[in-house]
C-alpha cells in the first residue's frame, strides 16, 4: 500500500463549528479515508502553517484523491497538500534500480 502525508487547515466556518459543537476530527477523518478504501495511520493537530497532518495508506492515489475531493468540497478544509512517503527499504530499492537505469542513460554533452 502506498503511504501519503496530508496537511491542511480548517476554514473559519469549520472553526466556528468546532467551537459550537466539539467533535473528534480523527474519527471523522478515519471514516472518510476508510470509505475511500484506505487506512488512517496517524492524525495530528499541528501548529504553524497548517492545522492538521495525517498519514494514510491506500492502494492507489485515485482513492486518496477521492477522499480529499470530498473533504475539500465540504468547505471545512483548505490548503490540502499531499505527498507520497517511502520507507527506507523502498528508497534503497529505488537507489538500486536507479543504478541499473543510469548505465543505459547518457547525459547531453
C-alpha positions as CSV (number, residue, x, y, z in Angstrom):
1,X,0.0,0.0,0.0
2,X,1.2,3.5,-0.8
3,X,1.6,6.0,2.1
4,X,0.6,9.6,1.9
5,X,1.3,12.5,4.2
6,X,-1.5,15.1,4.0
7,X,-1.6,18.5,5.6
8,X,-4.2,21.2,5.6
9,X,-6.1,23.9,7.5
10,X,-9.6,24.3,8.9
11,X,-11.7,27.1,7.4
12,X,-13.2,29.8,9.6
13,X,-16.6,28.1,9.1
14,X,-15.2,24.8,10.4
15,X,-13.6,26.6,13.4
16,X,-17.0,28.1,14.3
17,X,-18.5,24.6,14.1
18,X,-15.7,23.2,16.3
19,X,-16.5,25.9,18.9
20,X,-20.2,25.3,18.7
21,X,-20.0,21.5,18.8
22,X,-16.6,20.0,19.6
23,X,-16.0,16.7,17.8
24,X,-13.4,14.0,17.3
25,X,-11.9,15.0,14.0
26,X,-9.6,11.9,13.9
27,X,-12.7,9.7,14.0
28,X,-14.4,11.7,11.2
29,X,-11.3,11.7,9.1
30,X,-10.8,7.9,9.6
31,X,-14.3,7.3,8.4
32,X,-13.7,9.3,5.3
33,X,-10.4,7.6,4.5
34,X,-11.9,4.2,5.2
35,X,-14.9,4.9,2.9
36,X,-12.4,5.7,0.1
37,X,-10.7,2.3,0.6
38,X,-7.7,3.5,2.7
39,X,-6.5,3.4,6.2
40,X,-5.7,6.3,8.5
41,X,-2.4,5.5,10.2
42,X,-2.0,8.8,12.2
43,X,-3.8,12.0,12.7
44,X,-2.3,15.1,14.5
45,X,-3.4,18.6,15.1
46,X,-0.5,20.9,14.5
47,X,0.8,24.4,15.0
48,X,2.4,26.5,12.3
49,X,1.4,26.8,8.7
50,X,-1.2,24.0,8.9
51,X,-3.8,22.8,11.4
52,X,-3.5,19.1,10.9
53,X,-1.3,16.3,9.5
54,X,-2.4,12.8,8.7
55,X,-0.6,9.7,7.4
56,X,-2.8,7.4,5.3
57,X,-2.3,4.2,3.3
58,X,-4.2,3.3,0.2
59,X,-3.8,1.0,-2.8
60,X,-3.7,4.0,-5.2
61,X,-3.6,7.7,-5.3
62,X,-7.0,7.9,-7.0
63,X,-8.7,6.5,-3.9
64,X,-7.0,9.1,-1.7
65,X,-7.8,11.9,-4.1
66,X,-11.5,11.0,-4.0
67,X,-11.4,11.4,-0.2
68,X,-9.6,14.7,-0.5
69,X,-12.2,16.0,-3.0
70,X,-15.0,15.1,-0.5
71,X,-13.1,16.9,2.3
72,X,-12.4,20.0,0.1
73,X,-16.0,20.1,-1.2
74,X,-17.3,20.2,2.3
75,X,-15.9,23.7,2.8
76,X,-14.3,22.7,6.1
77,X,-10.7,22.5,5.0
78,X,-8.4,24.4,2.8
79,X,-4.8,24.3,1.6
80,X,-4.7,20.5,1.3
81,X,-1.2,19.2,0.4
82,X,-0.4,15.6,-0.3
83,X,3.0,13.9,-0.7
84,X,3.8,10.3,-1.1
85,X,6.0,8.8,1.6
86,X,8.5,6.0,1.1
87,X,10.1,3.6,3.7
88,X,13.8,3.3,3.9
89,X,13.6,-0.1,2.2
90,X,11.6,1.3,-0.7
91,X,14.1,4.1,-1.1
92,X,17.0,1.6,-1.1
93,X,15.3,-0.4,-3.8
94,X,14.8,2.8,-5.8
95,X,18.5,3.6,-5.5
96,X,19.5,0.1,-6.7
97,X,17.1,0.4,-9.7
98,X,18.4,3.9,-10.5
99,X,22.0,2.4,-10.6
100,X,20.8,0.0,-13.3
101,X,19.0,2.6,-15.3
102,X,21.9,5.0,-15.1
103,X,24.0,2.6,-17.1
104,X,21.7,3.0,-20.1
105,X,21.5,6.8,-20.0
106,X,23.9,9.3,-21.5
107,X,23.6,12.9,-20.5
108,X,23.8,15.6,-23.2
109,X,27.4,16.6,-23.8
